[in-house]
Each structure stands twice: as structure tokens, then as C-alpha cells.
């Protein structure tokens, strides 16, 4: 819900200042509407239902993948497209020796991928959002409403700002949303902000008190290729971004997660892995190789064998590497794909 509008509506109704907090706490715990807020006077619930839409977003389309991933396309009140994804992971197998009925958790990790902008002004050539027209920054409430939508389905515990948009170009709203995510069940340590390498944002994030995680979309270790696939590299060249990541590490003593999307024949050769290892200090960086989701794109994703060779090359050179699980392939769940297909 639009939290500023809520504040104003409550003030106009002459309500005490704790009301906004009460309403927010219900919403953050997954309430489906004002009528569930039993510690609010009935008349006030009706008044809010009239004057403050329960969500700033309306669901346009929702798809569930065979792996349980849910992807939702929303519209803002002014008709802008916003996408978000819920990823459900199974628990690791119960530890040997755990007693029957003990230590058995019912759910696995529930991770949300949220958007910070409708569209994106950057034009990464492999990214569906990058090919769409940029609409605008989302408000903190519009970001939170993506999380609340899924919270109404089930409890959630992780969030990544890896949906549409560049979070560092809308950092005020992103940080405001992050401040409230713990109420929804997502602590700062389980919240990751992903960036193309927007240096002022990295530096600002390093100064916030919140222990958020930082992910950097590297995708190529040389400036020529990187500028080709990520034109923002001309503005913020790699060496300068890596220096900002080092400043982040000095300030936070927390690793920087490298995203590296595996594009067949573009950035997946052995020498390119060696070049990645050469520019990254393994003390600071952990690499996450991302199988490319090619739907509607001129690029092909690297084969899993090529990804394994690339991973082994990085490990040989001392890097910590993981390969991201693919999710939601059958529902166009990668950044911008649903909205781009509808545009
Ligand atoms: N602008 C930020 C966050 C949004 S994109 C950033 O670039 O980091 C989140 C991640 O998804 C980025 O690493 C991006 O390169 C990657 N991505 C975009 N399209 C993809 C696709 N089709 N398949 C796999 N990853 C993709």
C-alpha cells in the first residue's frame, strides 16, 4: 500500500500516530485486507478500504513454473509494468541422526526477486528489460507491495533486487524498502542488492548501517567486451568499479557476490575464466555463474558442460564459485521477460 497516502488518510481521520504502525504490521504479516485488522475500529477499516488501495500494484498475470517458481506481472496505478518472482527451494536433506519428527522443516528457502524500476535506462544487450523502454523509478511502497503480494501466499525469507531495473539508480526508495523488509520476514543479511557497477550507489551502500549484501554483475573481465554487452561500462569502467567493491569490503568486511551470466561463444571461454580470476581478489569476491535464460533473445546460453569447465578454471585459480540453480525456465522468469513479451 502507499504508505504516505496511508499516513495522510490516518492524520485526516484524526487517528493516533500508532495506527500507521498497526496497519503496516498486519500487512507485513500477510493480511489480505483491512477487514482482517481486528485491532482497528471497524469504521476506520471501512474508511481505509475506501480511501487507501490495499496494494499500489494490481496483478496483470501470474504464472507458476513446474519447479514451484511463481512469476507475477503487475501494473502500477499509472499502468507501468513491474515484475517479481517467488523462488521456492527445497530443504537440504535432513541430517543423519536427526530423530523422526524432529528437525524436519516443512518449507525450504523462499526467495523473492523484486524490481526497483519499471523498465531500465541501461541497455545491457542480453537482458530483456534492457530492450524495453524505461518508464520510471518505483516508490518504496511499490517495491514493498511486490514482497507483500508473495507474503500473502506464504512466509518469505530472502530477497534479491535482481528484477527489472538498476537498484542503485533508485537507491533512496530501495533503501527505504529494505528498512521495512525485516517486518515482512526478510532480514538485511538475507537481502541482496545487485548492480551493473553503478559506483556512486556502491559507495553509498557501503555507508549505510544495514548489513545488506552486494552483488555485482560482471559478465566480462575485459573492458572491450564488457562495454559491448553492458554499455554502462563506458561510464563506469571495470577497474573503477572493482575499486569501489574493494572500498565496500573495507567498510563492511563482507564479500561481494559476482554475477556472471554464461553466454555461449561470448564470455564462456577458458581464457575468459582465467581473466576473471586475474581481476578478482578471492578474499573479497565470490563468483556465481548464471545459466542464461535465453527466452526471446539473440544470445544462447552456455551448455552445462561449458559452465562446468569455466567453473573448474576459476577454482583452479583460487576463486570460490557456485553455479546458480535455474528456476522458472518455462515461465519466462528472467529479468523483464514477461513484460517485454507483452510490450
Ligand atoms: N540492474 C541490476 C539488477 C537487475 S538484473 C544488475 O544488472 O545487476 C539481475 C541479474 O540478472 C543481472 O546479473 C543480469 O545480468 C541478469 N540477467 C538479465 N537477464 C538475464 C537472463 N535472460 N538470464 C539470466 N540472467 C539474466
Boltz pocket constraint, residues with backbone or C-beta under 6 A from the ligand:
constraints:
  - pocket:
      binder: B
      contacts: [[A, 126], [A, 127], [A, 128], [A, 161], [A, 162], [A, 163], [A, 164], [A, 165], [A, 166], [A, 167], [A, 194], [A, 195], [A, 196], [A, 215], [A, 216], [A, 217], [A, 259], [A, 260], [A, 261], [A, 290], [A, 291], [A, 292], [A, 293], [A, 294], [A, 295], [A, 334], [A, 335]]
      max_distance: 6.0
